[in-house]
Amino acid sequence: MNIISCNELTKEYMSGDSVIKAVDNISVGFEQGEFCAITGPSGSGKSTLLHMLSSLENPTSGYVLYNDAKLGNYSDNQLSILRRRRFGFVFQAYNLVNELTGMENILLPIMLDSKKADEKYLERIVNILGIKDRLEHLPSALSGGQQQRIAIARALANKPSILFADEPTGNLDKKSGEEVLTLLKYAADELGVTLILVTHDLHVAEQADRILTIEDGKIVRDSRSEVV
């Protein structure tokens, strides 16, 4: 059963007198708990697709369904609440608040939602990600890999059902990137979270249960539909 899907999703931009279709009439669904990598060359539309699925961008046409509800029918405030409570985000840039410790950064979405932290759940996340001894450090005292782990913990803090990751290993060296990817996959699997990850790195994409390949705004390959 799909937790999130889109139907005939299209995103158009004007470039001079020309219309550019960043995403061109895509219909696709994602099941609860699956790890799907979206890959393709630079400018293929993969990040734009991710941003529309997560309601960070509005489509030109088509629609996104989350638990069978159209995101286009949500108000801006309802979308903000949905993103805060049900979606987690991990980007290439860590987007940590420099003045806050690792733990304070993790707790930020919970505080913004005026909720009480589930200490046992957070302890589990911290242990999965191996950052227990880094929680009192400021971001400036952490390596890139450690900062990304903090960012992943923050994305998981509100118990999201979907984790959207846009080039999460893009700023990391190969070793740190592999470690973060392994932990990201493990955390999503352990917590039953749907992981939708954009990457241009085929080695990263190959770690996923399913690979969508996008070219010129269209899905040209879906490994789920391939016969082995």
C-alpha positions as CSV (number, residue, x, y, z in Angstrom):
1,M,0.0,0.0,0.0
2,N,1.3,3.4,-0.9
3,I,1.9,5.9,1.9
4,I,2.6,8.7,-0.6
5,S,2.1,8.9,-4.4
6,C,1.7,11.4,-7.2
7,N,-0.4,11.5,-10.3
8,E,0.6,13.2,-13.5
9,L,2.9,15.5,-11.6
10,T,4.4,18.3,-13.6
11,K,6.6,21.3,-12.8
12,E,7.2,24.0,-15.5
13,Y,9.6,26.9,-15.5
14,M,9.9,29.8,-18.0
15,S,13.3,30.3,-19.5
16,G,13.1,33.3,-21.8
17,D,10.3,32.5,-24.1
18,S,10.6,28.8,-23.6
19,V,8.8,26.5,-21.2
20,I,11.1,24.0,-19.4
21,K,9.5,21.0,-17.8
22,A,11.6,20.1,-14.8
23,V,9.2,17.2,-14.0
24,D,7.1,15.9,-16.8
25,N,3.9,14.1,-16.1
26,I,5.2,11.7,-13.4
27,S,2.9,9.2,-11.7
28,V,4.5,7.0,-9.1
29,G,3.9,5.6,-5.6
30,F,6.0,4.7,-2.5
31,E,5.1,2.0,0.0
32,Q,5.3,2.3,3.7
33,G,8.7,1.3,4.9
34,E,10.5,1.1,1.6
35,F,13.8,2.7,0.8
36,C,13.7,4.2,-2.7
37,A,16.6,6.1,-4.4
38,I,15.8,8.6,-7.1
39,T,18.8,9.0,-9.4
40,G,19.7,10.7,-12.7
41,P,22.0,13.3,-14.1
42,S,22.3,16.8,-12.9
43,G,19.2,18.8,-13.9
44,S,17.1,15.7,-14.6
45,G,14.4,16.9,-12.1
46,K,15.0,14.4,-9.3
47,S,15.3,17.1,-6.5
48,T,12.3,19.0,-7.9
49,L,10.3,15.7,-7.7
50,L,11.4,15.2,-4.1
51,H,10.5,18.8,-3.2
52,M,7.0,18.4,-4.7
53,L,6.4,15.1,-3.0
54,S,7.3,16.7,0.3
55,S,5.2,19.8,-0.3
56,L,8.3,22.1,-0.3
57,E,7.3,23.1,-3.9
58,N,3.9,23.3,-5.6
59,P,3.4,21.4,-8.9
60,T,2.3,23.2,-12.0
61,S,-0.2,20.4,-12.5
62,G,-1.0,17.0,-11.1
63,Y,-1.2,16.2,-7.4
64,V,0.4,14.4,-4.5
65,L,-1.5,12.0,-2.2
66,Y,-0.3,11.4,1.4
67,N,-2.4,8.7,3.1
68,D,-5.0,9.2,0.3
69,A,-5.3,12.9,1.0
70,K,-4.4,15.5,-1.6
71,L,-1.7,17.8,-0.4
72,G,-3.1,20.5,-2.8
73,N,-6.2,20.7,-0.5
74,Y,-4.1,21.6,2.6
75,S,-3.7,25.2,3.7
76,D,-0.2,26.6,4.1
77,N,-0.5,26.2,7.9
78,Q,-1.7,22.6,7.5
79,L,1.2,21.8,5.3
80,S,3.7,23.3,7.8
81,I,2.2,21.1,10.5
82,L,2.3,18.0,8.2
83,R,6.0,18.6,7.4
84,R,6.9,19.2,11.0
85,R,5.0,16.1,12.4
86,R,5.0,13.5,9.6
87,F,7.9,14.3,7.3
88,G,11.6,14.4,8.1
89,F,14.2,16.2,5.9
90,V,17.9,15.6,5.4
91,F,19.8,17.8,2.9
92,Q,23.3,18.1,1.6
93,A,23.8,21.1,3.8
94,Y,23.4,20.1,7.4
95,N,21.4,23.2,8.3
96,L,22.3,23.0,12.0
97,V,22.0,26.0,14.3
98,N,25.6,26.9,15.1
99,E,24.7,28.4,18.6
100,L,23.0,25.2,19.7
101,T,24.5,21.9,20.9
102,G,23.9,18.7,19.1
103,M,21.1,17.7,21.4
104,E,19.5,21.1,21.2
105,N,19.5,20.9,17.4
106,I,17.9,17.4,17.6
107,L,15.2,18.7,20.0
108,L,14.4,21.8,17.9
109,P,11.5,20.4,15.9
110,I,10.0,19.0,19.1
111,M,10.2,22.3,20.8
112,L,8.8,24.1,17.8
113,D,5.8,21.8,17.9
114,S,5.4,22.4,21.7
115,K,5.6,18.7,22.4
116,K,7.4,16.7,25.1
117,A,10.3,14.7,24.0
118,D,10.1,10.9,24.0
119,E,13.4,10.3,25.8
120,K,13.5,6.6,25.2
121,Y,12.8,7.0,21.5
122,L,15.5,9.8,21.2
123,E,18.0,7.6,23.1
124,R,17.3,4.8,20.6
125,I,18.0,7.2,17.7
126,V,21.2,8.5,19.3
127,N,22.4,5.0,19.9
128,I,21.6,3.9,16.3
129,L,23.5,6.9,14.9
130,G,26.4,6.5,17.3
131,I,26.4,10.2,18.5
132,K,25.9,9.8,22.2
133,D,29.3,11.3,23.0
134,R,28.7,14.3,20.6
135,L,25.4,15.7,22.0
136,E,26.9,18.5,24.0
137,H,29.2,19.7,21.3
138,L,28.5,22.7,19.0
139,P,28.4,22.0,15.3
140,S,31.8,23.8,14.9
141,A,33.3,21.0,17.0
142,L,31.9,18.2,14.9
143,S,33.1,16.6,11.7
144,G,30.9,16.7,8.6
145,G,29.8,13.1,9.2
146,Q,28.9,13.8,12.8
147,Q,27.0,16.9,11.8
148,Q,25.0,14.9,9.2
149,R,24.2,12.3,11.9
150,I,22.9,15.1,14.1
151,A,20.8,16.3,11.2
152,I,19.4,12.8,10.7
153,A,18.5,12.5,14.4
154,R,16.8,15.9,14.2
155,A,14.8,14.7,11.1
156,L,13.7,11.6,13.0
157,A,13.0,13.3,16.3
158,N,9.3,13.8,15.7
159,K,8.7,10.2,14.6
160,P,8.0,11.0,10.9
161,S,6.4,8.4,8.6
162,I,8.5,9.6,5.6
163,L,12.1,10.7,5.5
164,F,13.1,12.8,2.5
165,A,16.8,13.0,1.8
166,D,18.3,15.2,-0.9
167,E,22.0,14.3,-1.6
168,P,22.6,13.6,2.1
169,T,26.2,12.3,1.4
170,G,27.1,15.1,-1.1
171,N,29.3,17.1,1.3
172,L,31.0,14.1,2.8
173,D,34.2,12.2,1.9
174,K,33.7,8.6,0.7
175,K,34.2,6.9,4.1
176,S,31.9,9.3,6.0
177,G,29.4,9.2,3.2
178,E,29.2,5.4,3.4
179,E,28.9,5.4,7.1
180,V,26.1,8.0,7.0
181,L,24.3,6.1,4.3
182,T,24.5,2.8,6.2
183,L,23.2,4.5,9.4
184,L,20.4,6.3,7.5
185,K,19.2,3.1,5.9
186,Y,19.5,1.2,9.3
187,A,17.6,3.9,11.2
188,A,14.8,4.0,8.6
189,D,14.6,0.2,8.7
190,E,14.6,0.0,12.5
191,L,12.0,2.7,12.8
192,G,9.8,1.6,9.9
193,V,10.2,4.9,8.1
194,T,9.8,5.3,4.4
195,L,13.0,6.6,3.0
196,I,13.0,8.5,-0.3
197,L,16.5,9.6,-1.2
198,V,17.8,11.7,-4.1
199,T,21.4,11.0,-5.3
200,H,23.5,11.3,-8.4
201,D,25.8,8.6,-7.0
202,L,25.0,5.2,-8.4
203,H,26.9,3.5,-5.6
204,V,24.6,5.2,-3.1
205,A,21.5,4.4,-5.2
206,E,22.4,0.7,-5.3
207,Q,22.0,0.5,-1.5
208,A,18.3,1.1,-1.9
209,D,15.5,-1.5,-2.2
210,R,14.3,0.3,-5.3
211,I,15.8,2.7,-7.8
212,L,13.9,5.3,-9.9
213,T,16.0,6.8,-12.7
214,I,14.9,10.1,-14.0
215,E,16.0,11.8,-17.3
216,D,14.6,15.1,-18.7
217,G,11.9,15.1,-16.1
218,K,10.6,11.6,-16.8
219,I,11.0,8.3,-15.1
220,V,13.0,6.1,-17.5
221,R,13.5,3.1,-15.2
222,D,11.9,1.7,-12.1
223,S,13.7,-1.3,-10.7
224,R,10.5,-2.5,-8.9
225,S,8.9,-3.2,-12.3
226,E,11.9,-5.0,-13.8
227,V,11.6,-8.8,-14.1
228,V,14.6,-10.6,-12.6
